[in-house]
C-alpha cells in the first residue's frame, strides 16, 4: 500500500494538508475512514471495487446504503444492466450506443445529485465507478467541497493480466481492447491523482490485506454530567477564576488544575486573550486544562490572530492583541528565552488546533453547539475553511461609517433543534433568541463574565472589577445609547 496523505492529520484542522509517501517497510495496514464525506473508488473494470464494497458491508464497516455505483444508477435510469451494441448492424449500433451514452450521462447526474444530498446531511458515501478521467474525479471533489465534507480516493492498482483474466469470467465481459484502454488511462491517473485535490489518497495493490476503520466525528463530544460554557474572557483572569470557583470547580490537589466534583467540564467560546490585563495567564489556564481533558476551547477571531502571530506570519497586532505580545516579551525577560520559546510553541499548537465549533451530545443526540460568533445550521458538525471563518467572525455584511463590521442576525434562521451558545458580540445581559444564547457580556468593558450551564440552561455571572479597555465607544456603551431605539422585530 502506498499512502499519499494521512486523513487523520487534516480531518479536524481545516488549515491545509500534509503530504508524504511511506516506504515499503513498516507500512500501516489500516485506512481510517472519515466519519462523513465521499470515498471515491478509482480503478479499471475488474479491479475489485464492487468486491471490496461487498466485503466492507459483510464486515459491518459500512452500510449497504453507504455505497452507490454508476451501474446501479444506470439501471435506475435506463432499466438495463448491460447494453450490447457491438454485434449489431451499424445503423442499429449507432442508435443503441447514443442511447447508452444519454442514459449514462443522466445516471451520473442523478448519482451526483444524491451524493450532494448525502454530503449536506453529513453522511459517508462510497462511489463505485472507474473514475479514470480527471474531470470525473473533479466533479466529486467539488460536490464534497460545496458541502464542507472530506473527500478521499481509494485506488485499486491491479496488474493488467489479472484484470483480463477476471474480465473473461464475467457474465458481460468488457472486452480485451476496452480493458487495455482503461489500463493505459489508469497509468496516467496514478501519476496525477496526488494533484487532484483529495484530502487523502491511498493506492492499494492488495486491498484484501487492508483493514478499514470508521472514525467518529471529532467535533461531537458526549456532554457527560454537564458542561459550563464560559463567555469571552479577554484576559480578565481574576473574574475568570472567580466565576470558575463559583461554578463549583476546585483545585483540591494543589496542581493548578480545577476539577468539578460532579465531573462537569469547562468550555470556552474563545477570545480568552487581548484587551484585558492577563491574557497569558488565561491562555495557559485553558491550554493546561484542555491538555488534561478537563476543558475544551474553540477557535475565535482573537485566538486566530494570536495563532498566526505565534506561527511567524505577517500580522498586525491591534485591538488589544498587542498586549499578548507585550506579555510574552515580559515572560522572556523574567523567565528566560528557553521558557518563553517553549510557551510560545505550546500556545501556537494549542491555538492552531482549536476547532471551529463543538457539538455536545447526550444519548447520541446533539444537544448544544458552541461557536464563537455564530454558525449556520448546515455547518454544524462539519469543518472547512469557510466554516472556520464564519464561526470566528459571524455573518458580516460590510462595514459601517465608523469602520465597524455590520453583523447580520444569523440566529433568526436557526431551526435544527440544537441549543447554540455563542459570544463575540457583547450584550449587557445574556440574550436568548430562537434557541440561541449570547454570553459575551463585555467583562473587559466593565460588564460581566458569564457562564452558561448545560443541560440546566441557566446563566451564572460575575461583575467586572473595572473597565479594563477604557473604550469610550465600547459595545456596551453603544447598547446603552440604543436602549430606547425601536426593536428589530425579526430578531424575536
C-alpha positions in Angstrom: 0.0 0.0 0.0 1.3 3.4 -0.8 -0.2 6.1 1.4 -0.3 9.6 -0.2 -1.9 11.5 2.6 -2.9 10.7 6.2 -6.5 11.8 6.6 -6.3 11.9 10.3 -3.7 14.8 10.1 -6.2 17.0 8.3 -9.7 16.0 9.3 -10.1 18.4 12.1 -7.6 21.2 11.1 -9.2 22.9 8.2 -6.0 24.8 7.5 -4.3 22.7 4.9 -2.8 19.3 4.3 0.4 17.3 5.0 1.6 15.0 2.2 4.2 12.4 2.2 4.9 8.8 0.9 5.5 5.9 3.2 8.1 3.3 2.4 7.6 -0.4 2.0 8.9 -1.3 5.4 6.7 -0.9 8.4 3.7 0.2 6.4 0.4 0.8 8.0 -2.2 -1.8 7.2 -5.2 0.3 8.2 -7.1 3.1 6.5 -9.1 5.4 8.8 -12.2 6.5 7.0 -13.7 9.9 7.6 -17.0 10.0 9.6 -18.7 11.7 6.6 -18.0 12.7 3.0 -17.1 10.9 -0.1 -14.8 7.9 -0.7 -14.0 7.7 -4.4 -13.0 4.3 -5.7 -10.6 4.5 -8.6 -9.7 1.6 -10.9 -10.3 -0.1 -14.2 -13.1 -2.5 -14.8 -12.5 -5.8 -12.9 -10.1 -4.2 -10.3 -12.4 -5.4 -7.5 -14.3 -2.2 -6.5 -17.6 -3.9 -6.0 -16.0 -6.9 -4.3 -14.3 -4.6 -1.8 -17.6 -2.9 -1.1 -19.4 -6.2 -0.6 -16.6 -7.2 1.9 -16.9 -4.0 3.9 -20.7 -4.4 4.1 -20.3 -8.0 5.2 -17.8 -6.9 7.9 -20.3 -4.2 9.0 -17.7 -1.5 8.3 -20.2 0.3 6.1 -23.9 0.0 5.5 -25.2 -1.1 2.1 -26.9 2.4 1.8 -23.4 4.0 2.0 -22.3 2.5 -1.3 -23.5 3.7 -4.7 -22.4 2.7 -8.2 -22.7 4.1 -11.7 -24.1 0.7 -12.8 -26.8 0.9 -10.1 -27.9 4.4 -11.3 -27.6 3.3 -14.9 -30.2 0.6 -14.2 -32.4 3.0 -12.2 -32.4 5.5 -15.1 -32.3 3.1 -18.1 -33.6 -0.2 -16.8 -30.9 -2.4 -18.4 -27.7 -3.6 -16.6 -25.8 -4.1 -19.9 -26.3 -2.9 -23.4 -24.5 -4.7 -26.3 -24.2 -2.7 -29.5 -21.1 -4.4 -30.8 -22.8 -7.3 -32.6 -25.4 -5.2 -34.4 -25.6 -3.7 -37.8 -24.0 -0.2 -38.0 -27.4 1.5 -38.4 -28.6 -0.1 -35.2 -25.4 0.1 -33.2 -25.2 3.9 -33.6 -28.7 4.4 -32.2 -28.1 2.0 -29.3 -24.7 3.5 -28.4 -26.1 7.0 -28.5 -29.0 6.0 -26.2 -26.5 4.3 -23.9 -24.4 7.5 -23.7 -27.5 9.5 -22.9 -28.6 7.1 -20.2 -25.0 7.1 -18.7 -25.0 10.9 -18.6 -28.3 11.1 -16.8 -27.3 8.3 -14.5 -24.2 10.2 -13.3 -26.3 13.4 -12.9 -28.8 11.5 -10.7 -25.9 9.9 -8.7 -24.2 13.2 -8.1 -27.4 14.9 -7.0 -28.0 12.1 -4.5 -24.3 12.4 -3.3 -24.8 16.2 -2.8 -27.8 15.5 -0.6 -26.0 12.9 1.5 -23.0 15.2 1.9 -25.2 18.1 3.0 -26.7 15.7 5.7 -23.1 14.8 6.8 -23.3 11.2 5.6 -20.5 8.9 4.3 -20.8 7.6 0.7 -18.6 5.3 -1.3 -18.8 5.8 -5.1 -18.1 2.7 -7.2 -17.1 3.7 -10.8 -13.8 3.7 -12.7 -13.1 7.4 -12.2 -10.3 7.2 -14.7 -10.6 10.8 -16.0 -9.7 13.9 -14.1 -12.9 15.7 -14.9 -15.0 12.8 -13.3 -13.0 13.0 -10.1 -13.1 16.8 -10.0 -16.9 16.8 -10.1 -17.0 14.7 -6.9 -14.3 16.8 -5.2 -16.4 19.9 -5.9 -19.6 18.2 -4.5 -17.7 17.5 -1.3 -16.2 21.0 -1.1 -19.5 22.6 -1.6 -21.0 20.6 1.3 -17.9 21.1 3.6 -17.1 17.4 3.9 -13.9 15.5 3.3 -13.3 13.5 0.1 -10.7 10.7 -0.2 -9.6 8.4 -3.0 -9.1 4.6 -2.7 -7.2 3.5 -5.8 -7.0 -0.2 -6.7 -3.8 -1.0 -8.6 -4.3 -4.5 -10.1 -2.0 -6.0 -12.8 -3.3 -6.0 -16.3 -3.0 -9.7 -16.7 -5.3 -10.3 -13.7 -7.8 -7.7 -15.0 -8.0 -9.6 -18.3 -8.5 -12.9 -16.5 -11.3 -11.5 -14.4 -13.0 -10.0 -17.4 -13.1 -13.3 -19.2 -15.1 -14.8 -16.3 -17.7 -12.0 -16.3 -21.3 -12.6 -17.5 -21.0 -9.5 -19.6 -17.2 -9.1 -20.5 -16.0 -5.6 -21.2 -13.7 -6.9 -23.8 -9.9 -7.2 -24.1 -9.5 -3.9 -26.0 -11.6 -1.9 -23.6 -9.7 -3.3 -20.6 -6.3 -2.4 -22.1 -7.5 1.1 -22.9 -8.6 1.6 -19.3 -5.3 0.3 -18.1 -3.4 2.9 -20.1 -5.7 5.6 -18.8 -5.2 4.3 -15.2 -1.5 4.6 -15.5 -1.9 8.3 -16.3 -4.3 8.5 -13.3 -1.7 7.1 -11.0 0.8 9.8 -12.0 -1.7 12.7 -11.5 -4.0 11.7 -8.6 -1.9 13.4 -5.9 -2.6 16.7 -7.7 -6.3 16.2 -7.9 -7.1 17.9 -4.5 -8.3 14.9 -2.5 -7.9 15.2 1.3 -6.3 11.8 1.2 -5.4 9.2 -1.4 -4.5 5.5 -0.9 -3.1 3.3 -3.7 -3.7 -0.4 -2.9 -2.1 -3.3 -4.7 -3.5 -5.9 -2.3 -6.8 -4.5 -1.0 -7.7 -7.8 0.8 -4.8 -7.2 3.2 -6.1 -3.7 4.3 -8.3 -3.0 7.2 -10.8 -0.1 7.0 -11.7 1.6 10.3 -14.5 4.1 10.8 -13.7 7.2 12.8 -16.1 9.3 14.8 -16.7 13.0 14.3 -14.0 14.9 16.2 -16.4 17.8 16.6 -19.0 15.8 18.5 -18.4 15.2 22.2 -20.6 13.5 24.8 -21.8 16.0 27.3 -21.3 13.7 30.3 -22.6 15.0 33.6 -22.8 18.6 32.2 -20.7 21.5 30.8 -20.2 25.1 31.8 -19.6 27.3 28.8 -17.6 30.5 29.6 -18.1 33.6 27.5 -15.4 36.0 26.1 -12.7 36.4 28.8 -10.3 38.8 27.1 -7.5 38.5 29.6 -9.7 39.1 32.7 -8.1 36.4 34.8 -9.4 37.4 38.2 -13.0 37.5 37.0 -12.5 34.1 35.2 -11.2 32.4 38.4 -14.0 33.9 40.5 -16.5 32.5 38.0 -14.9 29.1 37.8 -14.9 28.8 41.6 -18.5 29.9 41.8 -19.4 27.2 39.4 -18.0 24.6 41.8 -14.6 23.8 40.4 -11.8 23.2 42.8 -8.0 22.7 42.9 -8.0 20.0 45.5 -4.5 18.7 44.9 -2.7 22.0 44.5 -1.6 21.3 40.9 -3.4 24.3 39.5 -6.0 22.1 37.7 -9.6 22.8 38.6 -12.0 19.9 38.7 -15.7 19.7 39.3 -16.8 17.2 41.9 -19.6 16.0 39.6 -17.3 15.6 36.6 -18.6 18.6 34.7 -16.3 20.2 32.1 -15.4 23.7 31.2 -15.9 25.1 27.7 -14.6 28.4 26.3 -16.3 30.2 23.5 -12.9 31.6 22.6 -11.4 35.1 22.8 -9.7 34.3 26.1 -7.0 36.9 25.3 -6.5 40.5 24.3 -7.6 43.9 25.7 -7.5 42.7 29.4 -4.6 42.7 31.8 -3.6 39.0 32.0 -4.0 37.3 28.6 -1.1 35.0 29.1 -2.3 33.5 32.3 -5.8 33.0 30.8 -4.3 31.2 27.8 -2.1 29.0 29.8 -5.0 28.1 32.1 -7.1 26.8 29.1 -4.1 25.2 27.4 -3.3 23.2 30.6 -6.9 22.2 31.3 -7.6 21.2 27.7 -4.4 19.1 27.7 -5.6 17.4 30.9 -9.1 16.7 29.2 -10.8 18.9 31.8 -11.9 21.6 29.4 -12.5 22.5 25.7 -11.8 25.7 23.8 -12.9 26.7 20.3 -11.4 29.0 17.7 -12.1 32.7 17.7 -11.1 35.9 15.9 -8.6 37.0 18.6 -7.3 33.4 19.1 -6.7 33.1 15.4 -4.8 36.3 15.2 -2.5 35.3 18.1 -2.1 31.9 16.5 -0.8 33.4 13.2 1.5 35.8 15.2 3.0 32.8 17.1 3.3 30.9 13.8 5.5 33.7 12.4 3.1 35.1 9.9 2.9 38.7 8.9 0.0 40.0 11.1 -0.7 43.4 12.6 -1.5 43.1 16.3 -4.2 45.6 17.2 -7.5 45.8 19.2 -5.7 44.6 22.3 -3.8 41.8 20.6 -0.6 43.8 21.1 -0.9 43.2 24.8 -0.3 39.5 24.3 3.0 40.3 22.6 4.0 42.5 25.4 3.2 39.8 28.0 5.3 37.3 26.0 8.2 39.7 25.9 7.9 40.2 29.6 7.9 36.5 30.2 11.1 36.2 28.3 12.7 38.9 30.4 11.6 37.3 33.7 11.9 33.6 32.9 14.5 33.4 30.1 14.5 32.7 26.4 14.1 29.0 26.6 11.0 29.1 28.8 9.4 31.8 26.5 10.2 29.7 23.4 8.6 26.6 24.9 5.5 28.6 26.0 5.2 30.2 22.5 5.4 26.7 20.8 2.8 25.2 23.1 0.4 28.1 22.7 0.9 28.1 18.9 -0.1 24.5 18.6 -3.0 24.9 21.0 -4.5 27.9 19.1 -3.9 26.5 15.6 -5.6 23.2 16.6 -8.7 24.9 18.1 -11.8 23.6 16.3 -14.3 26.0 14.6 -17.1 24.8 16.9 -18.0 21.9 19.1 -21.2 19.8 19.3 -22.1 18.3 22.7 -24.5 15.3 22.6 -26.5 13.2 25.1 -27.7 9.7 24.3 -26.2 10.1 20.9 -28.3 13.2 20.1 -26.9 16.6 19.5 -27.9 18.9 22.3 -25.8 22.1 22.3 -23.4 23.8 19.8 -20.7 26.1 21.0 -19.5 28.6 18.3 -17.6 31.8 18.9 -19.5 34.2 16.6 -22.3 32.0 15.3 -23.0 29.1 12.9 -25.4 28.2 10.2 -27.4 25.0 10.7 -25.9 23.2 7.7 -22.4 23.9 9.0 -23.0 22.1 12.3 -20.7 19.1 12.8 -18.6 20.0 9.7 -15.2 21.6 9.2 -13.8 23.7 6.4 -12.0 27.0 5.9 -15.3 28.7 5.1 -16.9 27.3 8.3 -13.9 28.2 10.4 -14.1 31.8 9.1 -17.8 32.0 9.7 -17.5 30.7 13.3 -14.7 33.2 14.0 -16.3 36.4 12.6 -20.0 35.6 12.2 -22.2 36.7 9.4 -20.7 40.0 8.5 -22.1 42.3 5.8 -19.5 45.1 5.1 -18.6 48.0 7.4 -20.5 50.9 8.8 -19.4 54.6 8.7 -17.1 54.2 11.7 -15.4 51.2 10.1 -17.1 48.6 12.4 -18.4 45.3 11.0 -22.1 45.2 10.2 -23.3 41.9 11.7 -26.3 40.0 10.3 -28.8 38.2 12.6 -27.8 34.7 11.6 -29.7 33.2 14.6 -33.2 34.1 13.3 -32.8 31.3 10.7 -31.7 28.6 13.3 -34.2 25.7 13.3 -32.2 22.5 13.5 -33.1 21.9 17.2 -29.8 22.2 19.0 -29.2 25.0 21.5 -26.4 27.3 20.2 -24.2 29.2 22.7 -22.0 32.0 21.3 -20.2 35.2 22.2 -18.1 37.7 20.2 -20.8 40.4 20.1 -21.0 42.0 23.6 -24.5 42.4 25.1 -25.4 43.8 28.6 -27.1 40.5 29.5 -27.4 37.0 28.1 -29.6 37.3 25.0 -31.8 34.4 24.2 -33.3 34.2 20.7 -34.6 31.2 18.9 -32.7 28.5 20.9 -29.5 30.5 20.8 -27.9 32.5 23.7 -25.2 35.1 23.5 -23.0 35.0 26.6 -20.5 37.8 25.9 -21.4 40.4 28.5 -18.3 42.5 27.9 -16.3 41.8 31.0 -13.3 43.7 29.6 -15.5 46.7 29.0 -16.7 46.8 32.6 -19.7 44.5 32.1 -19.9 40.8 33.3 -18.3 37.5 32.7 -21.0 34.9 32.1 -21.1 31.1 32.1 -24.0 29.1 30.6 -24.7 25.8 32.3 -25.9 22.9 30.2 -28.2 20.9 30.4 -29.6 23.3 33.0 -29.8 26.2 30.6 -29.0 28.8 33.2 -26.6 31.6 33.5 -24.0 32.4 36.2 -22.3 35.7 36.0 -19.7 37.8 37.9 -19.2 41.5 37.5 -16.0 43.1 36.2 -13.7 44.6 38.7 -13.2 47.6 36.4 -13.4 48.8 32.8 -10.1 47.4 31.5 -10.4 48.5 27.9 -11.3 52.1 28.7 -13.0 52.5 25.3 -15.4 55.5 25.2 -17.1 53.8 22.2 -17.3 50.3 23.6 -20.1 47.9 22.5 -21.7 48.2 26.0 -21.9 52.0 25.7 -23.4 51.7 22.3 -26.0 49.3 23.7 -26.8 51.8 26.4 -27.3 54.6 23.8 -29.6 52.4 21.7 -31.8 51.2 24.6 -34.7 53.3 23.6 -34.4 52.6 19.8 -37.3 50.7 18.2 -36.6 47.0 18.3 -35.9 44.8 15.2 -38.9 42.6 15.4 -37.3 40.0 13.1 -34.8 39.1 15.8 -37.6 37.9 18.0 
